[in-house]
Amino acid sequence: MENGPSQTDLSDAVEFLRDGSENSTKSRTLCAEEIPFINTSTAFVFGVKERETETKMVEEEYVVIVGAGIAGLATALALKRLGIRSLVLERSEGLRATGAALTLFPNAWLALDALGVSHKLTSIYAPIKRGLLTNVQTGATQEVSFAAGTNGTGAGPRSVHRKSLLEALASELPIDTIRFSSKVSAIETQTQEGSPITIIHLGDGTIIKAKMLIGCDGVHSVVGHWLGLAAPVSSGRSAMRGLAVFPQGHGLNQEVQQFLDAGTRAGFVPLTDKEIYWFFVYQSLPNGENFAGNPELIQRELLENYAKHLPPLYLDIVRHCDLSTLTWAPLMFRYPWDIMFKNLSKDNITVAGDAMHPMTPDLGQGGCSALEDAVVLGRHIGKLLTEQGKLDSRDIAKTIDGYVQERRWRVTWLVIGSYLSGWAQLGGSNWWKKFLRDVVFYKYLFPRIVKAVQYDCGKLPSVSFASELESSSKLD
């Protein structure tokens, strides 16, 4: 066996890692075979182990974000507004738009204002002025107004295509920000010169060192699992959702209509003059899993069984559904005590969006709160930059902790409120459940819930941080 590397070789390797080369601009991408150095104190390997022939790529990034959904793209954009480069790792081959549409309430529009992209969507999608709630058994209809209390946004909630929101966020990012087909296989931590550094291993063998890791990888988050967060649980309810298309126009007003019955809740809202987003929520059945990935079966079962008693208008909308948008899924959420008492961060690692607070869609706050997360995290990082003028790994943990403390209570209550809202709205055949839904919830609680989404997550500070990785590969 050949002797180990000389001291000169080690010095050269470390110098190459730290100082970079004149051809390096944004991030360091090094072939491990070029660096004959093995750090045996941790599982992270700079070089090649003895008799190991597989080539590993070693990169350095300031911030790595896992997941290119709403939370991930919004967080990357918030950092970009601060002048901080990030790398977004997405396991899919392109932007995923699971779920045809979502409704963005005033709190989401304020967050989009802070990110500088709200105008891209408000020019396309009209505000919803009111909601109509119809009791299928009695025919009674209640009206809920969305026009008041818009908290300065100038409009009520708007329903948008999920894909349009993702594209609006992604279009503001540098073209090399998102790396598709990148699956995280392992996460490790390391101390470098007294500062925490995160090591991300990808399925293709690539290794990335980062000052900060933000998990925005959804309900089944790899980062959340690493932090020790319990897996989300079923709410006992499932949802069918889709997008109906009327080539000649649907002629409906810009309002939400919902139909309530014992154990079911259905509704729809126009997106454009030719497209309508619809949903059907019901108490889960044992054979519900058979619906997944079978849009024809979902549509047939809904029309012939689950929703056959609903008004003809609703059934006609379901018949016009674009089957490529039709999905079925159980509604999942994280126990609120896990959010309150478990670790939402560790050193320079944290989570946002569904990775932190998966919730049922009954308040329409999943995507909205993810946008809030991005801005709040950006605010805290911006404050650090304003005070110190740089991102030092030793201070990032305190910054992340401030973000977690600010978000913990709010998202916990959103998770609780969403679950209780869904439970109350499904009602039941018992008189007291109907009373709870029709009198207590819709007349007294729902108006207060609407006011609760008039939340301002704040603005991003006016700072411009030139990433040190533009000129150096060294992580402080």
C-alpha positions as a Python dict, from the first residue, in 0.01 Angstrom:
ca = {
    (1, 'M'): (0, 0, 0),
    (2, 'E'): (124, 345, -79),
    (3, 'N'): (217, 577, 203),
    (4, 'G'): (-32, 845, 314),
    (5, 'P'): (-25, 1201, 183),
    (6, 'S'): (259, 1424, 286),
    (7, 'Q'): (217, 1734, 502),
    (8, 'T'): (269, 1944, 189),
    (9, 'D'): (-11, 1756, 13),
    (10, 'L'): (-244, 1818, 308),
    (11, 'S'): (-165, 2187, 320),
    (12, 'D'): (-218, 2223, -51),
    (13, 'A'): (-550, 2042, -29),
    (14, 'V'): (-679, 2258, 254),
    (15, 'E'): (-558, 2573, 80),
    (16, 'F'): (-735, 2464, -238),
    (17, 'L'): (-1058, 2412, -44),
    (18, 'R'): (-1044, 2745, 134),
    (19, 'D'): (-911, 2983, -123),
    (20, 'G'): (-1070, 2838, -434),
    (21, 'S'): (-933, 2909, -779),
    (22, 'E'): (-964, 3200, -1017),
    (23, 'N'): (-1221, 3005, -1217),
    (24, 'S'): (-1451, 2964, -913),
    (25, 'T'): (-1730, 3220, -884),
    (26, 'K'): (-2032, 3100, -691),
    (27, 'S'): (-1980, 2759, -530),
    (28, 'R'): (-1692, 2519, -505),
    (29, 'T'): (-1735, 2189, -689),
    (30, 'L'): (-1440, 1962, -619),
    (31, 'C'): (-1366, 1606, -723),
    (32, 'A'): (-1265, 1413, -414),
    (33, 'E'): (-981, 1245, -602),
    (34, 'E'): (-817, 1588, -629),
    (35, 'I'): (-801, 1622, -249),
    (36, 'P'): (-602, 1336, -86),
    (37, 'F'): (-727, 1405, 262),
    (38, 'I'): (-943, 1191, 487),
    (39, 'N'): (-1105, 1342, 794),
    (40, 'T'): (-1152, 1036, 1010),
    (41, 'S'): (-1313, 1228, 1299),
    (42, 'T'): (-1650, 1237, 1124),
    (43, 'A'): (-1837, 1049, 854),
    (44, 'F'): (-1769, 1334, 611),
    (45, 'V'): (-1489, 1246, 369),
    (46, 'F'): (-1293, 1505, 176),
    (47, 'G'): (-1093, 1248, -12),
    (48, 'V'): (-1116, 887, -119),
    (49, 'K'): (-1108, 604, 129),
    (50, 'E'): (-859, 328, 76),
    (51, 'R'): (-970, 89, -200),
    (52, 'E'): (-1277, 307, -272),
    (53, 'T'): (-1314, 376, -643),
    (54, 'E'): (-1638, 577, -642),
    (55, 'T'): (-1580, 945, -719),
    (56, 'K'): (-1757, 1189, -492),
    (57, 'M'): (-1823, 1555, -563),
    (58, 'V'): (-1776, 1803, -281),
    (59, 'E'): (-1948, 2140, -298),
    (60, 'E'): (-1985, 2436, -69),
    (61, 'E'): (-2292, 2658, -43),
    (62, 'Y'): (-2400, 2928, 197),
    (63, 'V'): (-2760, 2805, 222),
    (64, 'V'): (-2912, 2480, 102),
    (65, 'I'): (-3290, 2448, 82),
    (66, 'V'): (-3447, 2106, 38),
    (67, 'G'): (-3767, 2118, -166),
    (68, 'A'): (-3881, 2345, -448),
    (69, 'G'): (-4240, 2386, -335),
    (70, 'I'): (-4404, 2704, -209),
    (71, 'A'): (-4197, 2722, 110),
    (72, 'G'): (-3869, 2638, -60),
    (73, 'L'): (-3901, 2882, -350),
    (74, 'A'): (-4034, 3161, -127),
    (75, 'T'): (-3746, 3112, 117),
    (76, 'A'): (-3493, 3118, -165),
    (77, 'L'): (-3650, 3439, -294),
    (78, 'A'): (-3647, 3601, 51),
    (79, 'L'): (-3275, 3526, 75),
    (80, 'K'): (-3216, 3654, -275),
    (81, 'R'): (-3377, 3986, -180),
    (82, 'L'): (-3113, 4005, 94),
    (83, 'G'): (-2837, 3932, -156),
    (84, 'I'): (-2781, 3575, -32),
    (85, 'R'): (-2736, 3294, -278),
    (86, 'S'): (-2902, 2962, -199),
    (87, 'L'): (-2918, 2622, -363),
    (88, 'V'): (-3259, 2454, -380),
    (89, 'L'): (-3254, 2075, -407),
    (90, 'E'): (-3565, 1922, -563),
    (91, 'R'): (-3602, 1547, -598),
    (92, 'S'): (-3845, 1571, -892),
    (93, 'E'): (-3744, 1641, -1251),
    (94, 'G'): (-3932, 1974, -1256),
    (95, 'L'): (-4155, 2201, -1051),
    (96, 'R'): (-4425, 1992, -883),
    (97, 'A'): (-4773, 2138, -877),
    (98, 'T'): (-4951, 1873, -670),
    (99, 'G'): (-5295, 2016, -614),
    (100, 'A'): (-5446, 2217, -896),
    (101, 'A'): (-5507, 2539, -704),
    (102, 'L'): (-5510, 2706, -365),
    (103, 'T'): (-5671, 3010, -209),
    (104, 'L'): (-5440, 3283, -86),
    (105, 'F'): (-5579, 3494, 196),
    (106, 'P'): (-5465, 3849, 283),
    (107, 'N'): (-5179, 3723, 501),
    (108, 'A'): (-5036, 3543, 198),
    (109, 'W'): (-5068, 3850, -23),
    (110, 'L'): (-4882, 4058, 233),
    (111, 'A'): (-4604, 3799, 229),
    (112, 'L'): (-4598, 3804, -151),
    (113, 'D'): (-4581, 4184, -134),
    (114, 'A'): (-4275, 4154, 88),
    (115, 'L'): (-4121, 3912, -163),
    (116, 'G'): (-4201, 4148, -450),
    (117, 'V'): (-4411, 3913, -664),
    (118, 'S'): (-4776, 3975, -569),
    (119, 'H'): (-4834, 4191, -879),
    (120, 'K'): (-4762, 3892, -1103),
    (121, 'L'): (-5072, 3717, -969),
    (122, 'T'): (-5313, 3998, -878),
    (123, 'S'): (-5313, 4104, -1243),
    (124, 'I'): (-5448, 3760, -1339),
    (125, 'Y'): (-5673, 3645, -1057),
    (126, 'A'): (-5975, 3837, -927),
    (127, 'P'): (-6051, 3868, -554),
    (128, 'I'): (-6327, 3661, -398),
    (129, 'K'): (-6597, 3887, -258),
    (130, 'R'): (-6810, 3639, -66),
    (131, 'G'): (-6878, 3279, 21),
    (132, 'L'): (-7211, 3094, 13),
    (133, 'L'): (-7269, 2803, 251),
    (134, 'T'): (-7564, 2580, 169),
    (135, 'N'): (-7707, 2314, 400),
    (136, 'V'): (-7797, 2033, 161),
    (137, 'Q'): (-8065, 1885, 388),
    (138, 'T'): (-8254, 2208, 465),
    (139, 'G'): (-8160, 2421, 165),
    (140, 'A'): (-8070, 2712, 394),
    (141, 'T'): (-7786, 2933, 272),
    (142, 'Q'): (-7555, 3156, 474),
    (143, 'E'): (-7335, 3429, 329),
    (144, 'V'): (-6982, 3513, 443),
    (145, 'S'): (-6830, 3836, 320),
    (146, 'F'): (-6459, 3853, 236),
    (147, 'A'): (-6454, 4215, 127),
    (148, 'A'): (-6395, 4374, 468),
    (149, 'G'): (-6076, 4382, 669),
    (150, 'T'): (-5826, 4321, 393),
    (151, 'N'): (-5547, 4468, 606),
    (152, 'G'): (-5418, 4699, 340),
    (153, 'T'): (-5396, 4450, 56),
    (154, 'G'): (-5676, 4618, -136),
    (155, 'A'): (-5853, 4289, -205),
    (156, 'G'): (-5997, 3983, -40),
    (157, 'P'): (-5867, 3629, -86),
    (158, 'R'): (-5791, 3506, -436),
    (159, 'S'): (-5774, 3151, -566),
    (160, 'V'): (-5479, 3086, -797),
    (161, 'H'): (-5327, 2800, -992),
    (162, 'R'): (-5060, 2641, -777),
    (163, 'K'): (-4833, 2619, -1079),
    (164, 'S'): (-4869, 2992, -1143),
    (165, 'L'): (-4761, 3069, -787),
    (166, 'L'): (-4457, 2843, -815),
    (167, 'E'): (-4360, 2994, -1149),
    (168, 'A'): (-4400, 3348, -1016),
    (169, 'L'): (-4157, 3268, -734),
    (170, 'A'): (-3913, 3068, -948),
    (171, 'S'): (-3896, 3335, -1221),
    (172, 'E'): (-3734, 3576, -974),
    (173, 'L'): (-3451, 3337, -888),
    (174, 'P'): (-3118, 3297, -1072),
    (175, 'I'): (-3144, 3021, -1329),
    (176, 'D'): (-2902, 2792, -1143),
    (177, 'T'): (-3076, 2819, -805),
    (178, 'I'): (-3289, 2504, -841),
    (179, 'R'): (-3121, 2169, -895),
    (180, 'F'): (-3373, 1907, -1000),
    (181, 'S'): (-3346, 1529, -965),
    (182, 'S'): (-3155, 1579, -640),
    (183, 'K'): (-3257, 1340, -364),
    (184, 'V'): (-3114, 1387, -16),
    (185, 'S'): (-2993, 1051, 115),
    (186, 'A'): (-2830, 1158, 443),
    (187, 'I'): (-2764, 1459, 664),
    (188, 'E'): (-2471, 1499, 900),
    (189, 'T'): (-2318, 1776, 1104),
    (190, 'Q'): (-1960, 1877, 1163),
    (191, 'T'): (-1775, 2142, 1358),
    (192, 'Q'): (-1529, 2349, 1161),
    (193, 'E'): (-1320, 2605, 1348),
    (194, 'G'): (-1579, 2609, 1624),
    (195, 'S'): (-1874, 2663, 1388),
    (196, 'P'): (-2144, 2412, 1292),
    (197, 'I'): (-2141, 2298, 930),
    (198, 'T'): (-2404, 2073, 774),
    (199, 'I'): (-2307, 1793, 537),
    (200, 'I'): (-2575, 1692, 285),
    (201, 'H'): (-2533, 1366, 95),
    (202, 'L'): (-2724, 1323, -231),
    (203, 'G'): (-2828, 1002, -397),
    (204, 'D'): (-2578, 1048, -680),
    (205, 'G'): (-2285, 1064, -440),
    (206, 'T'): (-2255, 1441, -432),
    (207, 'I'): (-2166, 1593, -95),
    (208, 'I'): (-2256, 1951, -10),
    (209, 'K'): (-2128, 2156, 284),
    (210, 'A'): (-2359, 2437, 395),
    (211, 'K'): (-2371, 2707, 659),
    (212, 'M'): (-2747, 2667, 680),
    (213, 'L'): (-2990, 2391, 585),
    (214, 'I'): (-3361, 2466, 555),
    (215, 'G'): (-3600, 2176, 507),
    (216, 'C'): (-3896, 2272, 290),
    (217, 'D'): (-3952, 1918, 170),
    (218, 'G'): (-4315, 1873, 259),
    (219, 'V'): (-4523, 1651, 482),
    (220, 'H'): (-4275, 1362, 478),
    (221, 'S'): (-3971, 1581, 533),
    (222, 'V'): (-3626, 1423, 541),
    (223, 'V'): (-3496, 1724, 732),
    (224, 'G'): (-3787, 1714, 977),
    (225, 'H'): (-3721, 1345, 1040),
    (226, 'W'): (-3354, 1425, 1106),
    (227, 'L'): (-3462, 1685, 1363),
    (228, 'G'): (-3672, 1421, 1537),
    (229, 'L'): (-4017, 1546, 1440),
    (230, 'A'): (-4285, 1279, 1450),
    (231, 'A'): (-4450, 1178, 1125),
    (232, 'P'): (-4782, 1347, 1043),
    (233, 'V'): (-5100, 1156, 1120),
    (234, 'S'): (-5430, 1118, 941),
    (235, 'S'): (-5713, 1351, 1039),
    (236, 'G'): (-5967, 1082, 957),
    (237, 'R'): (-6076, 1281, 651),
    (238, 'S'): (-5986, 1256, 284),
    (239, 'A'): (-6025, 1495, -8),
    (240, 'M'): (-6088, 1472, -380),
    (241, 'R'): (-5980, 1778, -578),
    (242, 'G'): (-5960, 1886, -937),
    (243, 'L'): (-5981, 2158, -1197),
    (244, 'A'): (-6289, 2185, -1423),
    (245, 'V'): (-6250, 2344, -1766),
    (246, 'F'): (-6528, 2516, -1961),
    (247, 'P'): (-6386, 2618, -2303),
    (248, 'Q'): (-6682, 2848, -2372),
    (249, 'G'): (-6680, 3000, -2023),
    (250, 'H'): (-6867, 2902, -1706),
    (251, 'G'): (-7055, 3229, -1643),
    (252, 'L'): (-7032, 3207, -1263),
    (253, 'N'): (-6967, 3489, -1019),
    (254, 'Q'): (-6634, 3523, -841),
    (255, 'E'): (-6748, 3362, -517),
    (256, 'V'): (-6694, 3044, -319),
    (257, 'Q'): (-6986, 2806, -293),
    (258, 'Q'): (-6991, 2522, -41),
    (259, 'F'): (-7244, 2246, 19),
    (260, 'L'): (-7260, 2093, 366),
    (261, 'D'): (-7407, 1758, 460),
    (262, 'A'): (-7359, 1502, 734),
    (263, 'G'): (-6999, 1380, 699),
    (264, 'T'): (-6926, 1564, 374),
    (265, 'R'): (-6829, 1910, 253),
    (266, 'A'): (-6808, 2005, -114),
    (267, 'G'): (-6737, 2330, -288),
    (268, 'F'): (-6593, 2519, -580),
    (269, 'V'): (-6445, 2856, -670),
    (270, 'P'): (-6372, 3006, -1014),
    (271, 'L'): (-6008, 3066, -1100),
    (272, 'T'): (-6062, 3230, -1438),
    (273, 'D'): (-6362, 3276, -1663),
    (274, 'K'): (-6302, 2925, -1802),
    (275, 'E'): (-6161, 2727, -1508),
    (276, 'I'): (-6311, 2625, -1173),
    (277, 'Y'): (-6134, 2463, -881),
    (278, 'W'): (-6352, 2215, -691),
    (279, 'F'): (-6312, 1987, -388),
    (280, 'F'): (-6494, 1718, -194),
    (281, 'V'): (-6403, 1634, 167),
    (282, 'Y'): (-6544, 1334, 350),
    (283, 'Q'): (-6480, 1105, 644),
    (284, 'S'): (-6225, 849, 529),
    (285, 'L'): (-6328, 495, 443),
    (286, 'P'): (-6110, 182, 462),
    (287, 'N'): (-6100, 139, 83),
    (288, 'G'): (-6003, 499, 17),
    (289, 'E'): (-5645, 401, -65),
    (290, 'N'): (-5771, 239, -386),
    (291, 'F'): (-5850, 583, -526),
    (292, 'A'): (-5492, 707, -535),
    (293, 'G'): (-5355, 745, -887),
    (294, 'N'): (-5684, 651, -1056),
    (295, 'P'): (-5860, 973, -1166),
    (296, 'E'): (-6127, 793, -1370),
    (297, 'L'): (-6229, 591, -1065),
    (298, 'I'): (-6228, 901, -843),
    (299, 'Q'): (-6459, 1088, -1078),
    (300, 'R'): (-6695, 793, -1124),
    (301, 'E'): (-6722, 718, -752),
    (302, 'L'): (-6780, 1082, -673),
    (303, 'L'): (-7057, 1127, -931),
    (304, 'E'): (-7230, 794, -874),
    (305, 'N'): (-7194, 757, -498),
    (306, 'Y'): (-7034, 1019, -276),
    (307, 'A'): (-7180, 1335, -432),
    (308, 'K'): (-7488, 1209, -615),
    (309, 'H'): (-7717, 1399, -374),
    (310, 'L'): (-7546, 1735, -437),
    (311, 'P'): (-7691, 2008, -664),
    (312, 'P'): (-7668, 1956, -1043),
    (313, 'L'): (-7437, 2260, -1075),
    (314, 'Y'): (-7172, 2094, -862),
    (315, 'L'): (-7202, 1761, -1044),
    (316, 'D'): (-7168, 1935, -1380),
    (317, 'I'): (-6847, 2099, -1262),
    (318, 'V'): (-6706, 1759, -1160),
    (319, 'R'): (-6798, 1616, -1501),
    (320, 'H'): (-6595, 1893, -1669),
    (321, 'C'): (-6286, 1806, -1467),
    (322, 'D'): (-5952, 1778, -1641),
    (323, 'L'): (-5861, 1428, -1524),
    (324, 'S'): (-5491, 1509, -1521),
    (325, 'T'): (-5561, 1744, -1227),
    (326, 'L'): (-5789, 1509, -1032),
    (327, 'T'): (-5636, 1380, -709),
    (328, 'W'): (-5735, 1194, -396),
    (329, 'A'): (-5540, 1213, -70),
    (330, 'P'): (-5588, 1164, 303),
    (331, 'L'): (-5573, 1491, 496),
    (332, 'M'): (-5270, 1484, 724),
    (333, 'F'): (-5157, 1704, 1009),
    (334, 'R'): (-4890, 1715, 1279),
    (335, 'Y'): (-4998, 1693, 1640),
    (336, 'P'): (-4984, 2047, 1780),
    (337, 'W'): (-4786, 1936, 2086),
    (338, 'D'): (-4511, 1811, 1854),
    (339, 'I'): (-4483, 2158, 1706),
    (340, 'M'): (-4492, 2321, 2047),
    (341, 'F'): (-4244, 2100, 2229),
    (342, 'K'): (-4026, 1919, 1974),
    (343, 'N'): (-3712, 2058, 1813),
    (344, 'L'): (-3794, 2268, 1507),
    (345, 'S'): (-3427, 2348, 1466),
    (346, 'K'): (-3083, 2237, 1569),
    (347, 'D'): (-2779, 2459, 1528),
    (348, 'N'): (-2791, 2578, 1166),
    (349, 'I'): (-3073, 2346, 1052),
    (350, 'T'): (-3445, 2421, 1053),
    (351, 'V'): (-3768, 2358, 863),
    (352, 'A'): (-4046, 2562, 705),
    (353, 'G'): (-4384, 2507, 542),
    (354, 'D'): (-4535, 2158, 558),
    (355, 'A'): (-4204, 2023, 683),
    (356, 'M'): (-4268, 2218, 1004),
    (357, 'H'): (-4645, 2243, 1035),
    (358, 'P'): (-4849, 2016, 806),
    (359, 'M'): (-5216, 2102, 854),
    (360, 'T'): (-5550, 2015, 704),
    (361, 'P'): (-5674, 2256, 432),
    (362, 'D'): (-5990, 2357, 616),
    (363, 'L'): (-5871, 2714, 683),
    (364, 'G'): (-5679, 2744, 357),
    (365, 'Q'): (-5362, 2829, 550),
    (366, 'G'): (-5110, 2566, 441),
    (367, 'G'): (-4962, 2765, 153),
    (368, 'C'): (-5031, 3098, 321),
    (369, 'S'): (-4836, 3009, 633),
    (370, 'A'): (-4550, 2872, 421),
    (371, 'L'): (-4516, 3216, 259),
    (372, 'E'): (-4518, 3372, 606),
    (373, 'D'): (-4238, 3137, 713),
    (374, 'A'): (-4018, 3252, 427),
    (375, 'V'): (-4057, 3620, 507),
    (376, 'V'): (-4013, 3577, 883),
    (377, 'L'): (-3696, 3371, 835),
    (378, 'G'): (-3573, 3635, 590),
    (379, 'R'): (-3642, 3910, 844),
    (380, 'H'): (-3435, 3739, 1111),
    (381, 'I'): (-3145, 3672, 874),
    (382, 'G'): (-3167, 4028, 745),
    (383, 'K'): (-3145, 4156, 1100),
    (384, 'L'): (-2824, 3959, 1150),
    (385, 'L'): (-2679, 4106, 830),
    (386, 'T'): (-2780, 4457, 933),
    (387, 'E'): (-2609, 4420, 1268),
    (388, 'Q'): (-2294, 4233, 1163),
    (389, 'G'): (-2263, 4272, 787),
    (390, 'K'): (-2196, 3903, 732),
    (391, 'L'): (-2329, 3553, 790),
    (392, 'D'): (-2116, 3386, 1053),
    (393, 'S'): (-2199, 3023, 1122),
    (394, 'R'): (-2161, 3086, 1494),
    (395, 'D'): (-2449, 3336, 1489),
    (396, 'I'): (-2682, 3153, 1250),
    (397, 'A'): (-2810, 2919, 1522),
    (398, 'K'): (-2931, 3216, 1729),
    (399, 'T'): (-3096, 3367, 1423),
    (400, 'I'): (-3275, 3042, 1342),
    (401, 'D'): (-3387, 3009, 1703),
    (402, 'G'): (-3546, 3356, 1685),
    (403, 'Y'): (-3734, 3250, 1371),
    (404, 'V'): (-3857, 2929, 1535),
    (405, 'Q'): (-3975, 3107, 1848),
    (406, 'E'): (-4171, 3359, 1643),
    (407, 'R'): (-4338, 3095, 1430),
    (408, 'R'): (-4402, 2822, 1687),
    (409, 'W'): (-4714, 2964, 1854),
    (410, 'R'): (-4880, 3097, 1541),
    (411, 'V'): (-4850, 2781, 1335),
    (412, 'T'): (-4954, 2566, 1632),
    (413, 'W'): (-5283, 2755, 1654),
    (414, 'L'): (-5328, 2738, 1277),
    (415, 'V'): (-5292, 2360, 1292),
    (416, 'I'): (-5544, 2338, 1578),
    (417, 'G'): (-5786, 2579, 1411),
    (418, 'S'): (-5766, 2395, 1079),
    (419, 'Y'): (-5836, 2058, 1238),
    (420, 'L'): (-6128, 2184, 1447),
    (421, 'S'): (-6267, 2375, 1149),
    (422, 'G'): (-6271, 2062, 936),
    (423, 'W'): (-6422, 1853, 1215),
    (424, 'A'): (-6698, 2107, 1279),
    (425, 'Q'): (-6780, 2164, 914),
    (426, 'L'): (-6828, 1795, 840),
    (427, 'G'): (-7085, 1788, 1117),
    (428, 'G'): (-7290, 1473, 1142),
    (429, 'S'): (-7640, 1335, 1174),
    (430, 'N'): (-7669, 1415, 1544),
    (431, 'W'): (-7861, 1732, 1628),
    (432, 'W'): (-7582, 1867, 1848),
    (433, 'K'): (-7324, 1830, 1570),
    (434, 'K'): (-7550, 2018, 1331),
    (435, 'F'): (-7599, 2288, 1593),
    (436, 'L'): (-7225, 2310, 1650),
    (437, 'R'): (-7161, 2350, 1277),
    (438, 'D'): (-7451, 2570, 1162),
    (439, 'V'): (-7487, 2794, 1467),
    (440, 'V'): (-7170, 2796, 1673),
    (441, 'F'): (-6909, 2755, 1401),
    (442, 'Y'): (-7044, 2949, 1102),
    (443, 'K'): (-7217, 3226, 1291),
    (444, 'Y'): (-6963, 3290, 1564),
    (445, 'L'): (-6630, 3116, 1508),
    (446, 'F'): (-6584, 3142, 1132),
    (447, 'P'): (-6596, 3525, 1122),
    (448, 'R'): (-6323, 3532, 1387),
    (449, 'I'): (-6119, 3282, 1189),
    (450, 'V'): (-6146, 3508, 884),
    (451, 'K'): (-6007, 3794, 1094),
    (452, 'A'): (-5723, 3571, 1213),
    (453, 'V'): (-5584, 3551, 860),
    (454, 'Q'): (-5549, 3928, 850),
    (455, 'Y'): (-5191, 3877, 965),
    (456, 'D'): (-4890, 4079, 857),
    (457, 'C'): (-4564, 3882, 869),
    (458, 'G'): (-4362, 4200, 816),
    (459, 'K'): (-4123, 4330, 553),
    (460, 'L'): (-3776, 4222, 453),
    (461, 'P'): (-3505, 4466, 563),
    (462, 'S'): (-3328, 4676, 303),
    (463, 'V'): (-2985, 4515, 299),
    (464, 'S'): (-2768, 4392, 17),
    (465, 'F'): (-2527, 4120, 114),
    (466, 'A'): (-2258, 4019, -137),
    (467, 'S'): (-2216, 3648, -75),
    (468, 'E'): (-1862, 3562, 27),
    (469, 'L'): (-1890, 3254, -190),
    (470, 'E'): (-1873, 3482, -494),
    (471, 'S'): (-1502, 3525, -428),
    (472, 'S'): (-1410, 3252, -180),
    (473, 'S'): (-1505, 2898, -92),
    (474, 'K'): (-1426, 2939, 274),
    (475, 'L'): (-1702, 2882, 526),
    (476, 'D'): (-1648, 3101, 832),
}
